[in-house]
Amino acid sequence: MNTASLAHPSAPGAALDTPEAARAAAAGGVQIDHLTVRFGARTVLDDLSLTIQRGELLTVLGRSGCGKTTLLRFIAGFIEADGLAGTLTVAGRDLTHVPPHKRNLGLLFQSYALFPHLSVFENVAFGLRARRIPAREVARRVADALKLVQLGDAGHVMPAQLSGGMQQRVALARALVIEPDVLLLDEPLSALDANLRASVRSELKALHERLPNLTIVCVTHDQDDALVLSDRTLLMRDGRIAQLGTPQQLYDTPADGFVARYLGAANLLPPQIAFAMDDARHNERERVACLRPEALRIVPLGDGQLHGVIASVEWYGAVVSVAVVLDALPNEPVLVTLQRGHGMAPEKGARVSLRYEAGDVVLIKP
């Protein structure tokens, strides 16, 4: 697959501070303006606007029913709703009313939908043959696509002879072989077990690095997918954007308690507990203090800022999760994540203190 001739006008994750910058990025990526989708009285997407830069891998994250799959289906052209408004531009083309088969998009859904009676080669070639591409060009492009997903010698194999991870790579090659403007992935890893999921996730990240000009939109409910894969992550809630930014921005500086807890465990404490009385943040009333469990250390009683009793200790191999009931907050245990073998060995029932750096505390909306 030849991508060498494609330019890369903007780096993934770069800020889009002006309308001009957004339009420039959208010329090679995706621009959605004021998208609203309603099914009867139910609003699935509510006035959503979004710019995805060319070459960016954007993960769309959220709970079931938040609108993430509807967003992907809108880009693909599969939405038929009685209330639909908004515009879609892909690679500089207005696709708002263009039928799906004319959008030049690669699709990979939860079900790989491979044809069981066709070989790997013929499965990958299917879209090219439908476009009446000459046979010699089909052979070249299928070979390139299979090599790209590390299945260069599997063209003659039937899908039933492949593992789940290999079938997923065949489906990915089929999506890539048409040289799409955008690759759309809908929960591409959900059918895989935990170990295989991590392996294929790494392969997807490596694939993106090999194709730096390919725009990818990946819908998932798994925060690990977002943290590992994304240039930027779009977290959705009830048809709206809860927060959009790099995975590190969402994790380190969440907009509110919903974002903080979706991206991982988070302790949300009253500022009066988290900050000393001489700290200006101590009297904050509109926000809460967010402390990630890994930012806390268990120390001997009296050596830290917070004091309490260890309520439980759970071992997860190299990591230990400890719940501490604070004297100042008896109804909601604080979680502490420790690397096994580092620091004090926690024991249930022990009275301890918790220490943390002031810079590890972020004030956020509840």
N, C-alpha and C positions, 0 to 999 in steps of 0.2 A: 504494500500500500504506500503510495507516494504522498508524503506530506511535506516534503522539503520545500516545495514552492510556496507554502502558505506562510504569510507574514504573521507576526505576533505583536499587534499594536499596543497592547497594554498588559501589564503583569497581573496575574490573578490576585484578587484580594485588594487591589489598589483602591483608594478612596475615589468616590464619584461625587466631588464636591459641587459641581456646577451642572446645569442642564446640558451645556455643551459637552462636558466630559461624559455624561451619561449617554448622550446620543452617539458620541464617537465610539464608546464601548459597545453600544447596541448594534453598530454597523456590522460587527463581526460576531455578535452574541445574540442575546435574547432581551427584548424589551416588552414588558407587560404594563399596560396603563389602565388604571381604574377598572380592574376586573371584578365583576360581581356575578355570582352564580346563585340562582334560587331555584329550588324545586318546590313548587307550591308555596306554602307559607314559610318554608325552611330556607334560610340563607346559609349556604355552604361556604362561599367566599364573599367577603364584604369589602368592596372598594380597594382591592389589593393592587399596588403598583410595585414593580420590581425590575431591576436591571441586572442581567447576568453577563459578565464580560466574556469575550471570546477567549477560549483556552482555560476558562475557570471550571473547577469542579465544585459545584454547589450541592450540598446535601439539604434536603427538606425534611425536617424532623418534627415529630409531634405525635400525640395520642390518636387512637382510632377516632375518626369522625371530625378531625380538626380541619380537614380540607386539603391535606397534602396530596392525596391521590387525585382529587378533582383538579388541582392545579396542574399536575403532570398530564392528565387527560385533556385539559384545555390546550396545552402546548401541542399535544399529539393530534388534536382535532377530533376527539372522540366525544365531546360534550354535546348533549342534546337536552337543553333545559328550557323550561317555560319562562325563566327569567335569566337572561344572559346579556351582559353588557361589558364592554372593554375591548381593547385592541391588543394584537400580538404582532411583533416584528421579530423576524429571525434572519440573521445575516443580511440585514438591510432590506428584506422583503416583507411587505405586509401580508401576513398569512391569516388574518382574522377570519376570512371567509373561504380560505383555500381548503379543499378536501384533504383528508389524511394522506392519501397515496401520492399527493403532489407536493408534500412538505419536505421531503428529503431528510427525514429524521430516523435515527436508529432507535429501536425499541427493544428493551429486555425486561420482561415482567416476571412475577414470581414463578409462574409455570413456564418452563423453557419452551414448551410447545414445539418440540422437535418432531419431524415427521418420522415415525418409527420404521417405515418401509424404505426410507431413503438413506444412503450413506452419509457420513459426515460431510464429504465433499458436496454432495447434492443438496444437503440441508443448507449449507453456507451459500451455495450458488443460486438458491431459489429466487431471491430478490433480484439478482442480476439477470436471470433468465426472463423474469417477468418484465424487465425493462428492455428486453431484446438486445442485450449487450452481446457482441460477437464472441464466439466460443473461445478464441485464443485469449481475448481480454478477460473472459470469465475465469479461465484456468489460471492466468497470472494473478488476478486479484484474490481468488480463493486461496491460492498458495500463500500469498502475502498475509492474508488475514489469519490463516491457520498458524503460520509461523509467528505472527504477532502474539497469539495467545498460547504459544508453546505447544501446539498440536500439529506440527508440520508433517509428521509421519502418519497421521491418523485419518487421512482422507477416505480410505477404503473401508473404515470400520463402521459398523452399524451402531446407532445410539444405545441399544440395549446392552451392548458390550462395554459401555463406559460407566465410570462412577458418576455420582451426582455432581461432583466438582468439575469433572471433565465435560459433562453435558452442559453445564453452565458456561464453560468456555466456548463450546461450539455455538451456543446461542449468542454469546457475545461476539464471536467472529462473524456470525450471520448479520448482526446489527451493524458491525463496523465495515463490512465488505462493500456496502453501497456508498462509502465515504460520506457519511451524513454531516449536515451542518451542526446538529446537536444529537448527543446520545442520551436517551431517557432511560433511566433504570428505576424500576418499581419494586422495592424490597428484594433486590437481587440475591441477597444472602440468606433470606429467611428460611429456606428449605434445607439449609445445611446444618450439620451438627457443630458444636462449639469449636472444636479443633479445626475442622475444615473451613468454618466461617472465617476464622482468623487468618488462615492460609490464603483463601481466595481474596479476602480484604487486602492483604499485602500485594497480591497479584494485580488487583484493580488499581492500587496506588502506583505500582510500577508501570502499568499500562499507561496511565495518565502522564507519567513522566516521559514515556517514549513518544507520546502524541501530544505535545504541549499546546497545539493549536485547536485541539478538539474540545468543544464545550460539552460538559457533562452535567446533567441534573439527576441526582440520585435521591429517591424518596425512601425513607427508612423510619422505623420507630426506635431504633437502637442507637443510644448515645455513643457507643464505642465506634460505630460506623462513622458517625459525624466527626468525632474527635480525631480519628485516624486518617480519614479520606479527604476531608474538606479543605479547600482554600477558604471558603466561607460556609457558614451554616445559617439556614433560615429555620428558626423555631416558630411553629405556628400554634395558635390557640383560638379555637372557636371561629375559624375562618379569617383571622387577622394575623398580622406579623407580631409575635411576641418580642422577638429580637432578631436582628440580622448582623452578623459580624464574623470574624475569624473564630474558630473553636476556642482559642485562648481567651479572646475577649468575652465570649459567652460564659466561659468557666470562671475566669478571674474577676470579671466585672459584670455580673448578671444584672439585668434591668430590674428584676423583682424576684420575689420568692419562688414563683412558678418556674422561672428560667433557672434559678440556682438549683432547685431540687431536681429538675429534669436532667440536667447535665451531670448529676452525681449527688452523693450525699452532701448535705449542707446543714450546719447548725445556725438557726436564726434566733438570735438572742436580743432581749431588750438592751438598748444602748446603756441603760443605767447599770446593767450587770457586766457588759463587755468592756466598758471604759472606766478609768479611774475618775474620781470626782473632780480632779483638777484638769481633766481633758474636756475641751469645748464640746466634744461629741457626746459627753455624758448626758446632757439634757435634751438630746434629740427626741422629738415626739412623733415625727411623721414617718421615720424610717426605722428599719431594724438592722442589727449588726449581723453580717454573714461571715461565718468562720468555717472553712473547709476542715474536715476531720484530720487530714494529713498535716494541717498547720498547728495542731495541738500536740503538746508533749506532756506525758505523765511524769510528775516529779514528786519528791517527798512532800508531805503535808506542810504547808506554810511557805514553800519555795516558789509558788506560782500565784497567778491573779485570781483563779477560781478554785473552790474547794468543794469536795463531795465524796461520795462513796461509789466504788466500782460495782455496778449492778450485774454486768455480764461480760464474759470474754468469749469471743468466737474466733476460731483459728481457720484461716483460709490459706494454708500452705505457707508462703513467705510473708503473708500479711496477717495481722491480728486486728480485729475490730472490737473495740472496747466501748461499752456504754457506761457513762458516769452520771449519777444523779447528783446534781449540784445542790448545795445547801440553799442557795438563793433562787433555785428554780426546780422545785421538787417534782413537778408534774410532767416534765419533758426531758428525758435523759439526753445528754450531750454525747455525740459519737466521736471517738478518737481512732484514727487508723495508724498503726505502728508497723514498721518493718520488723519482722521476727528477729530476735536477738539483739535489737538496738534499744538502749535505755532500760528503764525499770521493767521487770517481769510483772505484768499485771495479775493481781489475784482478786477474785470476786470477794466482796465484802470489805476490802481494804479502803481506808480513808487516805485520799491523795489530793494533790493539787494539780491544776492544769496551767501550763505556761504557754504563751504565744507572743509573737511580735505584733506591735500595734499596726505595722504596715500590712499584716495579713488579714486585717479586719476591713470589710467593705460595707459601707452603709447603702442599703437598697430599699426599694419600696417593698412593703410586706407581700 
